[in-house]
Amino acid sequence: MRNRRRGGPVEAIGDGTFALNLSAQDRETMASLVDQLDELVASGPADPRLRRLFPVAYHDDPERDAEYQLLMHDELRRSRAASIATVREVLASSAPLEASQLHGFM
């Protein structure tokens, strides 16, 4: 039988900060998944698995949607890359998290 963590994966410390209670194996697994996601995002919006990350804005107007995608793709990609970087930073650190860091991680 595995030892259960006392407070769950996220625990309020009491001073406005939070502890991320993940084993080294859990952190490695999550980091691997984030690496895979990063590769997918870098491959571009043509990959059907990324439909939700690069959504269609105008379903019934392909011309307007193409314009939207042209304007927004880089911004959406940068936003996704920043989120991935935040997750990597949190997983690599054992320091307590501020509420804003926890929110960015989630």
DSSP file (Angstrom, degrees, kcal/mol; ACC not computed):
  #  RESIDUE AA STRUCTURE BP1 BP2  ACC     N-H-->O    O-->H-N    N-H-->O    O-->H-N    TCO  KAPPA ALPHA  PHI   PSI    X-CA   Y-CA   Z-CA
    1    1 A M              0   0    0      0, 0.0     2,-0.1     0, 0.0     3,-0.0   0.000 360.0 360.0 360.0 135.0    0.0    0.0    0.0
    2    2 A R        -     0   0    0      1,-0.1     2,-0.4     0, 0.0     0, 0.0  -0.462 360.0-108.8 -78.9 148.4    1.3    3.4   -1.0
    3    3 A N        -     0   0    0     -2,-0.1     2,-0.3     1,-0.0    -1,-0.1  -0.615  35.2-134.9 -72.6 132.3    1.8    6.2    1.5
    4    4 A R        -     0   0    0     -2,-0.4     2,-0.2     1,-0.1    -1,-0.0  -0.689  17.6-113.8 -90.2 142.3   -0.8    8.9    1.0
    5    5 A R        -     0   0    0     -2,-0.3     3,-0.2     1,-0.1    -1,-0.1  -0.479  22.6-131.4 -70.7 144.9    0.2   12.5    1.1
    6    6 A R  S    S+     0   0    0      1,-0.2    -1,-0.1    -2,-0.2    -2,-0.0   0.926  94.5  22.1 -66.6 -48.5   -1.3   14.4    3.9
    7    7 A G  S    S-     0   0    0      1,-0.4     3,-0.3     4,-0.0    -1,-0.2   0.310 105.8-108.6-110.2  10.2   -2.7   17.4    2.2
    8    8 A G        -     0   0    0      1,-0.2    -1,-0.4    -3,-0.2    13,-0.3  -0.320  57.3 -52.1  87.1-178.8   -3.3   16.5   -1.4
    9    9 A P  S    S+     0   0    0      0, 0.0    12,-2.5     0, 0.0     2,-0.4   0.785 130.9  38.7 -70.1 -25.9   -1.3   17.7   -4.3
   10   10 A V  E    S-A   20   0A   0     -3,-0.3     2,-0.4    10,-0.2    10,-0.2  -0.992  72.1-178.4-126.3 128.5   -1.7   21.4   -3.4
   11   11 A E  E     -A   19   0A   0      8,-2.4     8,-3.0    -2,-0.4     2,-0.3  -0.988  26.8-127.5-131.3 127.9   -1.6   22.5    0.2
   12   12 A A  E     -A   18   0A   0     -2,-0.4     6,-0.2     6,-0.2    -2,-0.0  -0.567  15.2-159.4 -69.8 129.9   -2.1   26.0    1.7
   13   13 A I        -     0   0    0      4,-2.8    -1,-0.2    -2,-0.3     5,-0.2   0.805  36.9-115.7 -82.7 -30.6    0.8   26.7    3.9
   14   14 A G  S    S+     0   0    0      3,-0.8     4,-0.1    -3,-0.1    -2,-0.1   0.221  99.1  80.6 116.8 -15.7   -1.0   29.5    5.8
   15   15 A D  S    S-     0   0    0      2,-0.2     3,-0.1     0, 0.0    -3,-0.0   0.051 120.9 -83.3-108.3  24.2    1.0   32.5    4.9
   16   16 A G  S    S+     0   0    0      1,-0.4    83,-0.6    82,-0.1     2,-0.2   0.495 103.4 104.1  87.7   4.1   -0.7   33.0    1.6
   17   17 A T  E     - B   0  98A   0     81,-0.1    -4,-2.8    82,-0.1    -3,-0.8  -0.715  57.5-142.2-115.1 169.7    1.6   30.6   -0.1
   18   18 A F  E     -AB  12  97A   0     79,-2.4    79,-3.3    -6,-0.2     2,-0.4  -0.950   5.1-138.2-133.4 148.3    1.1   27.0   -1.3
   19   19 A A  E     -A   11   0A   0     -8,-3.0    -8,-2.4    -2,-0.3     2,-0.8  -0.885  12.6-143.4-104.2 138.0    3.1   23.8   -1.4
   20   20 A L  E     -A   10   0A   0     -2,-0.4     2,-1.5   -10,-0.2   -10,-0.2  -0.886  15.1-161.0-100.2 104.8    3.0   21.6   -4.4
   21   21 A N        +     0   0    0    -12,-2.5     2,-0.4    -2,-0.8   -16,-0.1  -0.617  34.6 139.9 -92.6  79.0    3.1   18.0   -3.0
   22   22 A L        -     0   0    0     -2,-1.5    -2,-0.1    69,-0.1   -12,-0.0  -0.961  49.5-122.1-121.3 139.4    4.2   16.0   -5.9
   23   23 A S     >  -     0   0    0     -2,-0.4     4,-2.5     1,-0.1     5,-0.2  -0.262  31.6-107.0 -69.0 164.6    6.7   13.1   -5.9
   24   24 A A  H  > S+     0   0    0      1,-0.2     4,-2.4     2,-0.2     5,-0.2   0.888 123.2  52.4 -60.2 -38.3    9.8   13.3   -8.1
   25   25 A Q  H  > S+     0   0    0      2,-0.2     4,-2.4     1,-0.2    -1,-0.2   0.908 108.7  49.1 -65.6 -42.1    8.2   10.7  -10.3
   26   26 A D  H  > S+     0   0    0      2,-0.2     4,-2.6     1,-0.2    -2,-0.2   0.908 111.7  49.5 -63.0 -41.6    5.0   12.7  -10.7
   27   27 A R  H  X S+     0   0    0     -4,-2.5     4,-2.6     2,-0.2    -2,-0.2   0.911 111.2  49.1 -63.6 -42.4    7.0   15.8  -11.5
   28   28 A E  H  X S+     0   0    0     -4,-2.4     4,-2.3     2,-0.2    -2,-0.2   0.904 111.6  49.3 -63.6 -41.6    9.0   13.9  -14.1
   29   29 A T  H  X S+     0   0    0     -4,-2.4     4,-2.1     2,-0.2    -2,-0.2   0.933 113.1  46.1 -63.8 -46.1    5.8   12.5  -15.7
   30   30 A M  H  X S+     0   0    0     -4,-2.6     4,-2.5     1,-0.2    -2,-0.2   0.903 111.4  52.3 -64.2 -40.3    4.2   15.9  -15.8
   31   31 A A  H  X S+     0   0    0     -4,-2.6     4,-2.3     1,-0.2    -1,-0.2   0.896 108.5  51.4 -62.2 -39.7    7.4   17.5  -17.3
   32   32 A S  H  X S+     0   0    0     -4,-2.3     4,-2.0     2,-0.2    -1,-0.2   0.911 110.3  48.4 -63.5 -42.1    7.4   14.8  -20.0
   33   33 A L  H  X S+     0   0    0     -4,-2.1     4,-2.3     1,-0.2    -2,-0.2   0.895 110.7  50.8 -64.9 -39.5    3.8   15.5  -20.9
   34   34 A V  H  X S+     0   0    0     -4,-2.5     4,-2.6     2,-0.2    -2,-0.2   0.887 107.9  53.2 -65.7 -38.3    4.5   19.3  -21.0
   35   35 A D  H  X S+     0   0    0     -4,-2.3     4,-2.0     2,-0.2    -1,-0.2   0.912 109.2  49.2 -61.3 -41.8    7.5   18.6  -23.3
   36   36 A Q  H  X S+     0   0    0     -4,-2.0     4,-2.1     2,-0.2    -2,-0.2   0.912 111.2  49.1 -63.6 -42.6    5.2   16.6  -25.6
   37   37 A L  H  X S+     0   0    0     -4,-2.3     4,-2.8     1,-0.2     5,-0.2   0.912 108.1  54.3 -62.6 -42.0    2.7   19.5  -25.6
   38   38 A D  H  X S+     0   0    0     -4,-2.6     4,-2.2     1,-0.2    -1,-0.2   0.905 107.7  50.0 -59.0 -42.6    5.4   22.0  -26.4
   39   39 A E  H  X S+     0   0    0     -4,-2.0     4,-1.2     2,-0.2    -1,-0.2   0.901 111.2  49.3 -62.6 -41.5    6.4   19.9  -29.4
   40   40 A L  H  X S+     0   0    0     -4,-2.1     4,-0.7     2,-0.2     3,-0.5   0.933 110.5  49.3 -63.5 -45.9    2.8   19.8  -30.6
   41   41 A V  H >< S+     0   0    0     -4,-2.8     3,-1.0     1,-0.2    -1,-0.2   0.890 110.0  52.1 -62.0 -38.8    2.4   23.6  -30.2
   42   42 A A  H 3< S+     0   0    0     -4,-2.2    -1,-0.2     1,-0.2    -2,-0.2   0.777  98.4  66.4 -67.8 -25.5    5.6   24.2  -32.1
   43   43 A S  H 3< S-     0   0    0     -4,-1.2    -1,-0.2    -3,-0.5     3,-0.2   0.711 110.2-118.6 -71.7 -18.4    4.3   22.0  -34.9
   44   44 A G    X<  -     0   0    0     -3,-1.0     3,-1.3    -4,-0.7    -1,-0.2  -0.217  27.8 -66.1 104.7 167.5    1.6   24.5  -35.7
   45   45 A P  T 3  S+     0   0    0      0, 0.0    -1,-0.1     0, 0.0     5,-0.1   0.540 110.8  82.7 -73.2  -6.8   -2.1   24.8  -35.8
   46   46 A A  T 3   +     0   0    0     -3,-0.2    -2,-0.1     3,-0.1     5,-0.1   0.760  67.1  97.0 -70.0 -22.1   -2.5   22.3  -38.7
   47   47 A D  S X  S-     0   0    0     -3,-1.3     3,-2.2    -7,-0.2     4,-0.1  -0.542  75.0-142.2 -68.4 122.1   -2.3   19.4  -36.2
   48   48 A P  G >  S+     0   0    0      0, 0.0     3,-1.2     0, 0.0     4,-0.2   0.720  96.8  68.5 -61.9 -20.5   -5.9   18.4  -35.5
   49   49 A R  G 3  S+     0   0    0      1,-0.2     3,-0.3     2,-0.1     4,-0.1   0.641  96.4  56.1 -71.1 -12.1   -5.0   17.7  -31.8
   50   50 A L  G X>  +     0   0    0     -3,-2.2     4,-2.0     1,-0.2     3,-1.0   0.280  68.7 113.2-102.5   9.8   -4.4   21.4  -31.4
   51   51 A R  T <4 S+     0   0    0     -3,-1.2    -1,-0.2     1,-0.3    -2,-0.1   0.858  78.9  48.9 -51.2 -40.2   -7.9   22.5  -32.5
   52   52 A R  T 34 S+     0   0    0     -3,-0.3    -1,-0.3     1,-0.2    -2,-0.1   0.785 111.2  49.6 -73.6 -26.1   -8.8   23.7  -29.0
   53   53 A L  T <4 S+     0   0    0     -3,-1.0    -1,-0.2     1,-0.3    -2,-0.2   0.749 123.7  30.5 -83.1 -24.3   -5.5   25.7  -28.6
   54   54 A F  S  < S-     0   0    0     -4,-2.0    -1,-0.3    -9,-0.1    -2,-0.1  -0.635  93.0-168.6-129.5  72.2   -5.9   27.4  -32.0
   55   55 A P        -     0   0    0      0, 0.0     2,-0.4     0, 0.0    -3,-0.1  -0.174  26.9-106.8 -70.7 155.2   -9.7   27.6  -32.3
   56   56 A V        -     0   0    0      1,-0.1     3,-0.2    -5,-0.1    10,-0.0  -0.642  28.9-169.6 -74.2 131.4  -11.7   28.5  -35.4
   57   57 A A  S    S+     0   0    0     -2,-0.4     2,-0.5     1,-0.2    -1,-0.1   0.803  77.2  33.6 -93.7 -34.1  -13.1   32.0  -35.0
   58   58 A Y    >   +     0   0    0      1,-0.1     3,-1.1     3,-0.1     7,-0.3  -0.842  62.6 178.9-128.2  92.9  -15.5   32.1  -38.0
   59   59 A H  T 3  S+     0   0    0     -2,-0.5    -1,-0.1     1,-0.2    -2,-0.0   0.830  84.6  39.3 -64.1 -33.6  -17.0   28.7  -38.7
   60   60 A D  T 3  S+     0   0    0      1,-0.2    -1,-0.2     2,-0.0    -2,-0.0   0.250 112.2  57.6-104.9  13.5  -19.1   29.9  -41.6
   61   61 A D    <>  +     0   0    0     -3,-1.1     4,-2.4     1,-0.1    -1,-0.2  -0.680  55.9 179.5-143.0  86.0  -16.6   32.4  -43.2
   62   62 A P  H  > S+     0   0    0      0, 0.0     4,-2.4     0, 0.0     5,-0.2   0.817  82.8  55.7 -58.7 -32.6  -13.3   30.7  -44.1
   63   63 A E  H  > S+     0   0    0      2,-0.2     4,-1.8     1,-0.2     5,-0.1   0.937 110.7  43.0 -67.3 -46.0  -11.8   33.9  -45.5
   64   64 A R  H  > S+     0   0    0      1,-0.2     4,-2.6     2,-0.2    -1,-0.2   0.878 113.8  52.8 -66.1 -36.9  -12.4   35.9  -42.3
   65   65 A D  H  X S+     0   0    0     -4,-2.4     4,-3.1    -7,-0.3     5,-0.2   0.914 106.3  52.3 -66.2 -40.8  -11.2   32.9  -40.3
   66   66 A A  H  X S+     0   0    0     -4,-2.4     4,-2.2     1,-0.2    -1,-0.2   0.900 110.8  48.6 -60.2 -40.1   -8.0   32.7  -42.3
   67   67 A E  H  X S+     0   0    0     -4,-1.8     4,-2.2     2,-0.2    -2,-0.2   0.922 111.8  49.1 -64.8 -44.3   -7.4   36.4  -41.6
   68   68 A Y  H  X S+     0   0    0     -4,-2.6     4,-2.9     1,-0.2     5,-0.3   0.939 111.2  49.3 -59.5 -47.5   -8.1   35.9  -37.9
   69   69 A Q  H  X S+     0   0    0     -4,-3.1     4,-2.2     1,-0.2    -1,-0.2   0.893 110.1  51.6 -60.9 -39.9   -5.7   32.9  -37.8
   70   70 A L  H  < S+     0   0    0     -4,-2.2     4,-0.4    -5,-0.2    -1,-0.2   0.900 116.2  40.6 -62.5 -41.6   -3.0   35.0  -39.5
   71   71 A L  H  < S+     0   0    0     -4,-2.2     4,-0.3     1,-0.1    -2,-0.2   0.862 125.7  32.6 -74.8 -37.6   -3.4   37.9  -37.0
   72   72 A M  H  X S+     0   0    0     -4,-2.9     4,-2.9    -5,-0.2     5,-0.3   0.646  91.5  87.4-100.3 -17.4   -3.7   35.7  -33.9
   73   73 A H  H  X S+     0   0    0     -4,-2.2     4,-2.8    -5,-0.3     5,-0.2   0.913  92.5  45.2 -54.9 -50.1   -1.6   32.7  -34.4
   74   74 A D  H  > S+     0   0    0     -4,-0.4     4,-2.6     1,-0.2    -1,-0.2   0.899 114.7  48.8 -62.3 -40.3    1.7   34.1  -33.1
   75   75 A E  H  > S+     0   0    0     -4,-0.3     4,-2.3     2,-0.2    -1,-0.2   0.924 113.1  46.8 -65.7 -43.3    0.0   35.7  -30.1
   76   76 A L  H  X S+     0   0    0     -4,-2.9     4,-2.4     2,-0.2    -2,-0.2   0.911 112.7  50.2 -64.0 -41.5   -1.8   32.4  -29.2
   77   77 A R  H  X S+     0   0    0     -4,-2.8     4,-2.5    -5,-0.3    -2,-0.2   0.915 110.9  48.6 -63.4 -43.0    1.5   30.5  -29.7
   78   78 A R  H  X S+     0   0    0     -4,-2.6     4,-2.5     2,-0.2    -1,-0.2   0.900 111.2  51.0 -63.0 -40.6    3.4   32.9  -27.4
   79   79 A S  H  X S+     0   0    0     -4,-2.3     4,-2.0     2,-0.2    -2,-0.2   0.918 111.7  46.5 -62.8 -43.9    0.6   32.6  -24.8
   80   80 A R  H  X S+     0   0    0     -4,-2.4     4,-2.3     1,-0.2    -2,-0.2   0.907 112.3  50.9 -64.7 -41.5    0.8   28.8  -24.9
   81   81 A A  H  X S+     0   0    0     -4,-2.5     4,-2.3     1,-0.2    -2,-0.2   0.884 109.2  51.1 -64.1 -39.2    4.6   28.8  -24.7
   82   82 A A  H  X S+     0   0    0     -4,-2.5     4,-2.1     2,-0.2    -1,-0.2   0.896 110.2  49.4 -65.3 -40.0    4.5   31.2  -21.7
   83   83 A S  H  X S+     0   0    0     -4,-2.0     4,-2.2     2,-0.2    -2,-0.2   0.910 110.5  50.1 -64.8 -42.1    2.0   28.8  -20.0
   84   84 A I  H  X S+     0   0    0     -4,-2.3     4,-2.4     1,-0.2    -2,-0.2   0.909 109.5  51.5 -62.3 -42.2    4.3   25.8  -20.7
   85   85 A A  H  X S+     0   0    0     -4,-2.3     4,-2.5     1,-0.2    -1,-0.2   0.889 108.1  52.5 -62.4 -39.5    7.3   27.7  -19.3
   86   86 A T  H  X S+     0   0    0     -4,-2.1     4,-2.4     2,-0.2    -2,-0.2   0.928 109.4  48.5 -62.1 -45.5    5.3   28.5  -16.1
   87   87 A V  H  X S+     0   0    0     -4,-2.2     4,-2.6     1,-0.2    -2,-0.2   0.920 111.3  50.5 -61.5 -43.8    4.5   24.8  -15.6
   88   88 A R  H  X S+     0   0    0     -4,-2.4     4,-1.9     1,-0.2    -1,-0.2   0.921 110.2  49.8 -60.5 -44.0    8.1   23.8  -16.2
   89   89 A E  H  X S+     0   0    0     -4,-2.5     4,-0.8     1,-0.2    -2,-0.2   0.922 112.5  46.8 -61.5 -45.0    9.3   26.4  -13.6
   90   90 A V  H >< S+     0   0    0     -4,-2.4     3,-0.8     1,-0.2    -1,-0.2   0.923 112.3  49.6 -64.8 -43.9    6.9   25.2  -11.0
   91   91 A L  H 3< S+     0   0    0     -4,-2.6    -1,-0.2     1,-0.2    -2,-0.2   0.829 110.4  51.2 -64.9 -30.9    7.7   21.6  -11.6
   92   92 A A  H 3< S+     0   0    0     -4,-1.9     2,-0.3    -5,-0.2    -1,-0.2   0.609 104.1  70.5 -81.6 -12.1   11.4   22.3  -11.3
   93   93 A S    <<  -     0   0    0     -3,-0.8     0, 0.0    -4,-0.8     0, 0.0  -0.780  52.9-167.4-110.5 149.1   11.1   24.1   -8.0
   94   94 A S        +     0   0    0     -2,-0.3   -74,-0.1     2,-0.1    -1,-0.1   0.309  56.7 116.9-109.1   5.0   10.4   23.0   -4.5
   95   95 A A  S    S-     0   0    0      1,-0.1   -75,-0.2    -5,-0.1    -2,-0.1  -0.367  78.1 -91.7 -71.2 151.3    9.8   26.5   -3.2
   96   96 A P        -     0   0    0      0, 0.0     2,-0.4     0, 0.0   -77,-0.2  -0.286  44.3-125.6 -59.8 150.3    6.4   27.6   -2.0
   97   97 A L  E     -B   18   0A   0    -79,-3.3   -79,-2.4    -3,-0.1     2,-0.1  -0.810   8.1-132.8-103.6 138.3    4.1   29.1   -4.6
   98   98 A E  E  >  -B   17   0A   0     -2,-0.4     4,-2.4   -81,-0.2     3,-0.2  -0.441  36.7-104.0 -73.5 161.6    2.4   32.5   -4.4
   99   99 A A  H  > S+     0   0    0    -83,-0.6     4,-2.5     1,-0.2     5,-0.2   0.884 122.9  52.8 -57.3 -40.0   -1.3   32.4   -5.4
  100  100 A S  H  > S+     0   0    0      2,-0.2     4,-2.3     1,-0.2    -1,-0.2   0.876 108.9  49.4 -66.3 -36.4   -0.5   33.9   -8.8
  101  101 A Q  H  > S+     0   0    0     -3,-0.2     4,-2.2     2,-0.2    -2,-0.2   0.911 111.6  49.0 -67.0 -41.8    2.1   31.2   -9.5
  102  102 A L  H  X S+     0   0    0     -4,-2.4     4,-2.3     2,-0.2    -2,-0.2   0.906 110.9  50.4 -63.3 -41.5   -0.3   28.5   -8.5
  103  103 A H  H  < S+     0   0    0     -4,-2.5    -2,-0.2    -5,-0.2    -1,-0.2   0.926 111.2  48.3 -62.4 -44.9   -3.0   30.0  -10.8
  104  104 A G  H  < S+     0   0    0     -4,-2.3    -1,-0.2     1,-0.2    -2,-0.2   0.862 110.7  52.1 -63.3 -36.1   -0.5   30.2  -13.7
  105  105 A F  H  <        0   0    0     -4,-2.2    -1,-0.2     1,-0.3    -2,-0.2   0.908 360.0 360.0 -66.6 -42.2    0.5   26.6  -13.1
  106  106 A M     <        0   0    0     -4,-2.3    -1,-0.3    -5,-0.2    -2,-0.2   0.503 360.0 360.0 -70.7 360.0   -3.1   25.4  -13.1
